[in-house]
Amino acid sequence: MSAQATDVTPATGAPPPQSTRAAALRRRLPGSLAWHLGSLAILAVILYPVLWVIGGSFKESGDIVGSLDLFPGDPITDNYTSLADGIADISISTFFVNSLFLAVGSVIGIVVSCSLTAYAFAKIRFAGRNLLFTLMIGTLLLPYHVLLIPQYVLFRNLDMINTYTPLLLGKYLATEAFFVFLMVQFMRNLPRELDEAARLDGCGHLRIYWSIVLPLCRPALITSAIFTFINSWNDFMGPLIYLNEPGKYTISLGLKMFVDQEGLANYGGMIAMSLVALLPVLAFFLAFQRYLIDGMATSGLKG
């Protein structure tokens, strides 16, 4: 028997998977490279002012004005140590305590009052509910400055000027329509079967609100708390209008006092105080930021 020689002809079908992937990578490489380079350029533009401010807090005032370098060659800490001397014989810790008192008080007021109001709109049926909810949302169209004069006249007639009451009272009366709307949309998306089961067990509205709705609305509550804390801490106009005694000033007014006292010559101290004032807000945001996106995303755009 003789072995028959057979010619093996290679298949001419689809190219190997490795070459296909390599070709696809080569096609995507220019676009991907351009996207990453553009992202890095945008990131550099965003980060440069932040890094410049941080570096400027360790520079002398003359070096801040005359140089665009991010970090000083010979860093100093005098800008921070000088803050311990206080401003106009008032310790900087006083401004921090005042701001913290207002911020925490505002957070408690917003979370309690807005969640109760939202529960009424979302879970309780009563005459005129939709009309009242629409009117409340309509208050978002009113500019903040339109209300300043009538509010000031009201609190002056009530002898509440130079107290924290005008800055806190509205927070406990659910006057922040945006947070009420946020919580209403969240509560409307909760399963009604939970409410029905609770009512079968004999629970009233207060029990349902406290034991069922509030725990499930934690993302919306924390989102409202974050925005309220930041807004209250950074508020400048409110304390400027209602507070007259320097010992009651917040950190924002304390920074203004520092600028008025030192002038524009002490840039280093001004930058250092600004960074120190930013730390509580940054810490609060970082502690709860994982709930922020969840709260905004699940607060529902339906309902």
HELIX and SHEET records of a PDB file:
HELIX    1   1 PRO A   17  GLY A   56  1                                  40    
HELIX    2   2 SER A   61  GLY A   66  1                                   6    
HELIX    3   3 ASP A   78  THR A   81  1                                   4    
HELIX    4   4 SER A   82  ASP A   85  5                                   4    
HELIX    5   5 ILE A   92  LYS A  123  1                                  32    
HELIX    6   6 ARG A  129  GLY A  138  1                                  10    
HELIX    7   7 THR A  139  LEU A  141  5                                   3    
HELIX    8   8 TYR A  144  LEU A  147  5                                   4    
HELIX    9   9 LEU A  148  ASN A  157  1                                  10    
HELIX   10  10 THR A  165  LEU A  168  1                                   4    
HELIX   11  11 LEU A  169  LEU A  173  5                                   5    
HELIX   12  12 ALA A  177  ARG A  188  1                                  12    
HELIX   13  13 ARG A  192  LEU A  200  1                                   9    
HELIX   14  14 HIS A  205  ILE A  208  1                                   4    
HELIX   15  15 TYR A  209  VAL A  213  3                                   5    
HELIX   16  16 LEU A  214  LEU A  216  1                                   3    
HELIX   17  17 ARG A  218  ASN A  234  1                                  17    
HELIX   18  18 MET A  237  TYR A  242  1                                   6    
HELIX   19  19 PRO A  246  LYS A  248  5                                   3    
HELIX   20  20 ILE A  251  GLU A  262  1                                  12    
HELIX   21  21 TYR A  267  THR A  298  1                                  32    
END                                                                             
